[in-house]
Amino acid sequence: MKVLICVNPYKDKELKVCKKICSYFDEKNVSYANVVTVTRETSLSVNDAEGCDVVLVLGGDGTLMRVAKKCNKFNLPIIGINLGHLGFLAQTGVDGLEETLGRLIRKEYLLEERMLVNGRVYRNSELIFEGEALNDVCINRGGMLQILNFDISVNGMFLKSYAADGVIISTPTGSTGYNLSAGGPIVEPSADMILVTPIAAHSFMNRSILFKAEDSIKITIGEPHDEELGQTVLAHFDGYDHVELQSKDEVVITKNTGHVSFIQMNNVNFLETLNRKLREN
């Protein structure tokens, strides 16, 4: 086994945890690639992943998410050591580090596949932006506080017009993120579906709607609530990549053909993590 180690230097100060892991691997004669630092500005490359069998990520959920989308392209399973706060994606924290590394070396784990979504932005029928998301695509207002008007269609059929602060189109993995904060449901992360959750909708119909993963969701941006003030609308992909939208722009969300494989240790599962988070809150 050859392990690619990715670390967020802002989470692992002076690389203390990273050095501890490298020492453990040296002791167990496990091969590992050069350590790759992952921040908002840097990520993995083809050369980093070459010859590796698994990716180990040190950081929070944000770090793990950035690396995971790259692992989709390299077809590498991923495991996270949580150095952040939420830790829904990571398997363990520093306290359980040696046990987790031992299980990893002995291959005492399962692989859990997580879906991604693609988002394509069209302006006057022309594709102007394309991105993918493991968690969610969020369309919301920027600048002045005013209502955002938009229409939702599914598989080419009009569903509903909304006046709201925005809308979140989430994967099951992202159901515990912004979707949860906006009142959306928690979904088991290996499920195959797309969640649509309006943000502070000015309507009695403000509930989330769950769709099959194969459905195509289209959001059409409406005219400004106040034409004199105009509006600023942004589409965010996992909270990092974003594009500014105009009235009549269309954002089409579909399931990605690939997936991300998360390493699942036998003694840790989503329900246990969820139970712990609920007790903490």
C-alpha positions in Angstrom: 0.0 0.0 0.0 1.2 3.5 -0.9 -0.5 6.4 0.9 -0.8 9.9 -0.4 -0.9 12.3 2.6 -2.7 15.6 2.2 -2.6 18.2 5.0 -4.1 21.6 5.6 -1.2 23.5 7.2 -3.7 25.9 8.8 -5.3 23.0 10.7 -2.2 21.1 11.5 0.1 23.7 12.9 3.8 22.9 12.3 2.6 19.6 10.8 2.7 17.9 14.2 0.0 15.4 13.4 1.4 14.8 9.9 4.9 14.1 11.3 3.4 11.7 13.8 1.6 9.8 11.0 4.8 9.6 8.9 6.7 8.2 11.9 4.0 5.6 12.4 4.2 4.6 8.7 8.0 4.4 8.9 7.8 2.1 11.9 5.3 -0.1 10.1 7.3 -0.1 6.8 4.4 1.5 4.9 5.2 3.5 1.8 3.8 7.0 1.6 4.1 9.8 -1.0 5.5 13.2 -0.4 3.2 15.3 1.8 0.9 17.6 -0.2 -0.4 20.8 1.4 -4.0 21.6 0.6 -5.5 25.1 0.9 -8.0 27.2 -0.9 -5.3 28.0 -3.5 -3.6 24.6 -3.9 -4.8 21.0 -4.4 -3.8 17.7 -5.9 -2.2 17.1 -9.3 -1.9 14.0 -11.4 1.8 13.7 -10.4 0.8 13.7 -6.7 -1.6 10.8 -7.1 0.6 8.6 -9.4 1.2 5.2 -8.0 -0.8 5.8 -4.8 -3.5 3.4 -3.5 -5.3 5.6 -0.9 -5.4 9.2 0.2 -5.2 10.3 3.8 -6.4 13.8 4.5 -5.6 15.9 7.6 -8.0 18.8 8.1 -11.6 19.7 8.5 -14.6 18.8 6.3 -13.7 21.6 3.9 -10.2 20.3 3.3 -11.6 16.8 2.8 -14.2 18.0 0.4 -11.6 19.8 -1.8 -9.4 16.7 -2.0 -12.3 14.3 -2.5 -13.4 15.9 -5.7 -9.9 15.4 -7.1 -10.0 11.8 -5.9 -13.0 11.3 -8.1 -10.8 11.9 -11.1 -8.0 9.7 -9.9 -10.3 6.9 -8.7 -8.6 6.8 -5.3 -10.4 6.0 -2.0 -10.1 8.7 0.7 -10.0 8.8 4.5 -10.0 11.9 6.7 -8.5 12.7 10.0 -10.6 15.5 11.5 -8.6 18.5 12.7 -11.6 20.8 12.3 -14.9 21.3 14.2 -17.8 19.5 12.4 -16.2 16.3 11.3 -19.1 14.6 9.5 -16.9 13.5 6.6 -13.8 12.5 8.6 -13.5 9.0 10.1 -11.7 9.9 13.3 -9.9 12.6 15.2 -6.4 12.7 16.6 -7.5 10.6 19.7 -8.2 7.5 17.6 -5.3 8.0 15.2 -3.2 4.9 15.7 -6.2 2.6 15.7 -7.4 4.1 12.5 -4.0 3.9 10.8 -3.6 0.3 11.9 -7.0 -0.7 10.4 -6.0 1.2 7.2 -2.8 -0.8 6.9 -4.6 -4.1 7.6 -7.3 -3.1 5.1 -10.0 -3.6 7.7 -12.5 -1.2 6.1 -15.3 -0.9 3.7 -15.7 1.6 0.8 -18.7 3.8 0.7 -19.5 5.5 -2.6 -20.8 9.1 -2.5 -22.5 10.8 -5.4 -21.5 14.2 -6.8 -23.6 16.7 -8.9 -22.7 18.7 -12.0 -23.9 22.3 -12.3 -24.0 24.0 -15.7 -24.9 27.7 -16.1 -26.5 28.8 -19.4 -26.9 32.4 -20.6 -29.0 32.9 -23.8 -28.7 29.1 -24.3 -24.9 29.3 -24.2 -22.9 27.4 -21.6 -20.9 29.9 -19.6 -19.8 28.0 -16.5 -19.5 24.4 -15.4 -18.6 23.0 -12.0 -19.2 20.0 -9.7 -20.1 19.6 -6.1 -19.8 16.9 -3.5 -21.9 18.9 -1.0 -24.1 21.4 -2.7 -24.8 24.1 -5.3 -26.1 27.2 -3.5 -27.8 30.0 -5.4 -28.3 33.1 -3.3 -28.3 36.9 -3.3 -25.3 39.1 -2.7 -25.1 42.8 -2.0 -28.3 44.5 -0.9 -30.8 42.5 1.1 -33.7 41.8 -1.1 -35.9 38.9 -2.3 -34.6 36.7 -5.0 -37.1 35.5 -7.6 -36.5 32.2 -9.3 -38.3 29.3 -11.0 -37.6 25.6 -10.5 -38.2 23.0 -13.2 -37.6 19.2 -13.1 -37.0 17.1 -16.2 -38.2 20.0 -18.3 -41.5 20.4 -16.4 -42.2 23.6 -14.4 -42.5 23.0 -10.7 -42.8 26.2 -8.8 -41.9 29.9 -8.6 -40.1 31.1 -5.4 -39.4 34.4 -3.8 -36.7 33.6 -1.3 -33.2 34.4 -0.1 -32.0 31.6 -2.3 -32.0 27.8 -2.9 -29.7 24.9 -2.0 -29.4 21.9 -4.3 -27.7 19.3 -2.2 -26.3 15.8 -2.4 -26.9 13.4 0.6 -23.4 14.1 1.7 -24.2 17.8 1.8 -27.4 17.2 3.7 -25.6 17.9 7.0 -24.2 21.2 5.8 -25.9 24.3 4.7 -29.0 22.3 3.8 -29.4 21.3 7.5 -28.9 25.0 8.6 -31.7 26.0 6.2 -34.1 23.4 7.8 -33.6 20.7 5.2 -33.6 16.9 6.1 -30.6 14.8 7.1 -30.1 12.0 4.5 -27.9 8.9 4.8 -24.8 10.0 2.8 -24.5 6.9 0.6 -28.1 7.4 -0.7 -28.7 8.4 -4.3 -30.9 11.5 -4.5 -30.9 15.3 -4.9 -32.3 17.6 -2.3 -33.8 21.0 -3.1 -34.2 23.3 -0.1 -35.4 27.0 -0.4 -33.7 29.5 1.9 -36.1 31.6 3.9 -38.9 31.3 1.3 -41.6 33.9 1.4 -44.3 31.3 1.0 -46.2 28.7 3.0 -44.6 26.1 0.7 -41.1 26.4 2.1 -40.3 22.7 2.5 -37.5 20.7 1.0 -38.2 18.4 -1.9 -36.3 15.2 -2.6 -35.7 14.0 -6.2 -34.2 10.9 -7.8 -30.5 11.3 -8.5 -31.3 10.8 -12.2 -33.6 13.9 -12.3 -32.5 17.1 -13.9 -33.1 20.2 -11.8 -33.2 23.6 -13.5 -33.2 27.0 -11.7 -34.1 30.0 -13.8 -33.2 33.4 -12.3 -36.1 35.9 -12.3 -36.2 39.6 -12.7 -35.0 41.8 -9.7 -37.6 42.4 -7.0 -36.7 46.1 -7.3 -35.6 47.0 -10.8 -34.1 50.3 -9.7 -31.8 48.6 -7.2 -31.0 45.7 -9.5 -29.7 42.5 -7.9 -26.6 40.4 -7.4 -27.0 36.7 -7.6 -24.3 34.1 -7.1 -24.1 30.3 -7.6 -21.6 28.7 -5.3 -20.2 25.2 -5.8 -19.3 23.6 -2.4 -18.8 27.1 -1.1 -15.6 27.8 -3.1 -16.0 28.1 -6.9 -18.7 30.6 -7.8 -20.2 32.4 -10.8 -22.3 35.6 -10.9 -25.7 35.2 -12.4 -28.0 37.5 -14.4 -31.8 37.5 -14.9 -33.0 34.7 -17.1 -29.7 32.6 -16.5 -30.4 28.9 -16.1 -28.5 26.7 -13.7 -29.0 23.0 -14.5 -28.0 20.4 -11.9 -27.6 16.7 -12.8 -25.9 13.7 -11.2 -22.2 13.3 -12.0 -21.3 10.1 -13.7 -18.4 9.5 -11.2 -18.4 9.1 -7.5 -16.1 9.5 -4.5 -15.1 6.4 -2.5 -14.8 7.2 1.3 -13.1 4.6 3.5 -15.5 3.5 6.2 -14.0 1.8 9.3 -15.9 -1.1 10.7 -16.5 0.5 14.1 -17.6 4.0 12.8 -20.6 4.8 10.8 -22.8 7.8 9.9 -25.4 7.1 12.5 -22.9 7.0 15.3 -21.4 10.3 14.1 -24.8 11.9 13.8 -25.8 10.6 17.3 -22.6 12.2 18.7 -23.3 15.5 17.0 -26.9 15.6 18.2 -25.8 15.0 21.8 -23.1 17.7 21.5 -25.9 20.2 20.5 
